[in-house]
Amino acid sequence: MRPPSEPEFVGRRPGPGPRPVPALLAAAERFLRVGTPADLTYAVTRSHLDDGRCVGWYGPSAPGWRVAVDAERADAEVPAALARRFGPADFWTRWTRAESLCKLADVPVAAWWRRHGLAVPPGSRAVWRTLRVDDLVVTVAFAP
């Protein structure tokens, strides 16, 4: 797996608090693996892709924080109904972020859509990074 071409933080940068989380996000590509679900059995958390692959997080723990990942194929067509509802611009970036935050909040994505669309709720303490890994858009998110 090669490093992403232009990684950038999409979430807010955390203020004072546990220092491991910003460092883990900054180095996220080092802790992500792409393979089959069987290959990634021991990942801390995983995201399954529509083509049978899986993305797993193998980073160290950050005490007091939970981690989630979501990934999608960057060139996947945005389903028409979702494009109409949320707009096609930067769709997979927004989608993977929302999915990661849903996982951290233990909220079904349909409930999230009704409340927040693909946006981050006001007051969220979650931090995240969305990056390209080969042909994928991947968001790694942490929440206290």
Secondary structure, DSSP 4 states (H G I P E B T S, - for coil): -PPPSS-B--SPPP-SS-THHHHHHHTHHHHEEEE-TTTTTT-SEEEE-TTS-EEEE-PPP-TT-EEEEEEEETTPPPPHHHHHHH-STTHHHHHHHHHHHHHHHT--HHHHHHHHTTSPPTT---EEEEEEETTEEEEEEEE-
